[in-house]
Amino acid sequence: MNSNDVIPNPYEGLTQEQALETMRQLVKDETRNHIRMGLLYNYLVDSKLLEGSKQYKSPLDFICDNVEEVSRTSLQDYGMVARAFREEVSTRYGISRLRLLLNYKDATKLELDYQEPGTTPIQVPDKKGEVKLKLFADCSVEELRQALRHVREQEPGTPFPPEDRAVVDGYREAIMRSVPRGSPMRVQLARYKDESVMEIRYIPLGQVNHLIEGLLSQYSAASMAPTPVKRQDKPQRS
């Protein structure tokens, strides 16, 4: 299996009401059903079932407004993993580890075997900062986080603020979930003069609608999050 293979979705053909009822049933045993929740979310994204809806801007709004037990961030993660890996692979390695693996892949540009990602080599730093090669199958969630953090810290140029990385990571994941598998589209954090910018490149004309959908989905999710209060510097005494 490669990144261009289409993963069958068992939820194709459901109506809006059937999709909500199925999601509610999956939530009852959420731990075992993360990947199926992702498949159901992806079906709503791909099917355009909500097109023309005045009440819901995105499938994310549709599900989370009606099924309160579902986290918006978690549902996006489930969808991202479900779009890349088959259910048996997700069951074997878990959603959290596979999500971090996809982020690691984007950061390092390594080739990934989507059918058996366990043999993927990961550069894991220890407490002393020494990097050791470890197979993905043997890595814990924390080790994958350390490996991803290490890769990002090695990037040349002025370090980007963590909040800027978080914003672009969110949009990247939302966009790549929306576009067809194997799309050449790339979303990167870059710098223009002294400002962090999001760079979106290689957009096929036939995928502009997918790009807009991904942008709107993440914008909607981000707008629901509380805005952090900026600290104001105290005026200096003369």
N, C-alpha and C positions, 0 to 999 in steps of 0.2 A: 504493500500500500504506500502511496506517496501523497503529497499535499494536494494533488489534483483529483484524487478519488472522491467520489460522492458517497457520503455515509447515509444509508437509508434512514428515513425518519418515520417511525411507526404512527405518528400523530397526524399525518397528512390527511386532509379531508374533514377534520373536526370543525364544527361550528364554534362561534364565540362562546356560547353557553356550555358546550361540551368541553371546550378547552379549559374553562374556569373550573368546572366540576372535576375534570381529570387532575388539574393542578392541586385542588383541595385534597383529593385522594392521595396524591403523591406526598403532600406535606405531612400526612399522618405518619408516614415512616420515612421522614426526610433523609435520615442518614444513609439509607440504602438507595434512595431515589434521586440523588443529586444530578446524576447524568441524564436521567429521564426528564427531570425538570428543565434541564438545559435543552434537551431535544424539543420539548414542547414549546419553550420560549423561541427557539430557532424556527420552528414551524410558523409561529405567528409572525416572525420577522420576514420570512421568505414568502409566505403565502399572500401577503398584502390583504389579509382578512379584515383588517381595521381601516383599510383605505377609505377615505371620505368621512371617517368618524369625527364628529365635532366635539365629542366629549373626551377622547383620548388622543394625545399627540403621538404616542408610541406604544408598541406592545408592552414595554416596561411599565408604563403608566397603567395600562389595561389590567395587567396581572396584579401589580402591587397595590393598586387602589381597591381591588376586589378581594385579594387574599392577603390579609394583613401579616400573616406569619412569614411571608417571603421577603427577604432582604433584597433591596435593589442591587446592591453591590454583589451579593452572593449569586443572584440570578444571572447577572452579567458574566460572572466567572464560570458558572455552570454552562452557559451557552457557548462561551469561548472554547472550553475543553470539549464539549459535545460536538462542536463543529470540526475539531481536529482529530479526535480519537474515537474509536469504536467503544461500545459499552463495556466489553470484556477487558479492554486495556484500562479504562477508567476505574473499573472495579478493582483491578489488580494493584494499581499504583495510587489511586485516590485523586480527588479533584485538586486539592491544595498543591500537591507535588507537581501534577501535570501543568497547572496554571503557571507555577514558577518556572517549569522547564520551557514553556513557550516564551516567557519573558527572557529567559537566559538565551534561547535560540535567537531571538530578535537582537539581543545585545551583542552576541558573539558572531552571528551570521553562520553558525555551524549547520551542517546537514543533519536532518532528523529523520529517523526511521519511525514513521507514525504507527506502523503495525507492531513494532517491538522497540519502544524507546528506552528500555532498561539498559541497553548496552551503550547509551550515549555517554561519552566521557565528560566529566564535570571537574573543573579546576576549583578545589575546595581549600580555602586558607584555614590554617589552624590558629590557635590563640596567639602564636608568635608571629603570625603573618606569613608563614611558609606555606606555599601552595603544593597540594598533593592531588594527583589524579585519582578520581573515584568514579565508578559507574553510577549512573542515575538510579538504578535499582537499589543501590546500597546507600543512597543519600537520604538523610532525614529532611524534613521541612526546613529546619533551622540551618542545616548545612547548605541547602539550595539558596536560602536567603543570603547567607554569607558569601556564596559564590557569585551571586548576582550583584551584591554590593561591591565585591572586589572588582568585578569587571567594570562597573560604572566608575569606580574611583580611579581606574587606570586610563580612562578616556582622556585624550589630550585637551589642552585649553583650560580656560577658566571654569572651575566647577559650577554647575547650575544649582540654584537653590532647590532643596527637596520639594518645596511646594510646586515649583515649576515642573519638575519631573513627574510629580503625581498627576498634574493636570494633563500633560501630554500622554502619559501612560494610559490614563482613562480614555482619552479620545482615540488613541491608537487601538486599544482593545475593542472599543465600540465600533470603530470603522472596519477593522479586520473581521469582526463578526458579521458585519452587514454585507461585505463584498463577497463575490464568489471565491471559492477555494482556488489557490494558484494565482490570484490577482497580482499584478506587478506593483500595485499601489504601495507606497511607503509613507509612513508618518514618523517624523523625526523632530527632536528638540534641537534647535539651532540658535545661533546668536546673530542679531543684526545690530551693529554698533554696540551699545551697552544694554540691549534689551533681549530677553529670551523670547523666541518666536517658535511657532509650530509650523514645520515645513511639510506639506503634503505633495508628493511627487508621483509621476508616472500614473496619471489618472486616465484609464481608458474611457472614451466618450460614452460607451454603452454602460458604464458603471457610475456615472455621475449621480444618478438617482440613489444608488446604494451608499455613496459617500454622504449625500445629504441626510439620508435616513440615519446613518451612524452618528453624524454630527448632532442631529436633533435629539437622538436617544440619549447621548451622553450629556448634552446641554440640559436636557430635562432632568436627568439624574443629579447633575451638579447643582442645579438651581434649587433642589430640595434640601441640599446640605446647608447647615448653618454657616454663615459667613464669619470667619474669625475676626475678633476685634484687634485692630492694629494698636500696638503700644505707641503712645505719644511721648516723645522726648520732653523732659522737663526743661523749661527755659533756663539758660545759664544766667547766674547772677553777675552783674557788672561790677 
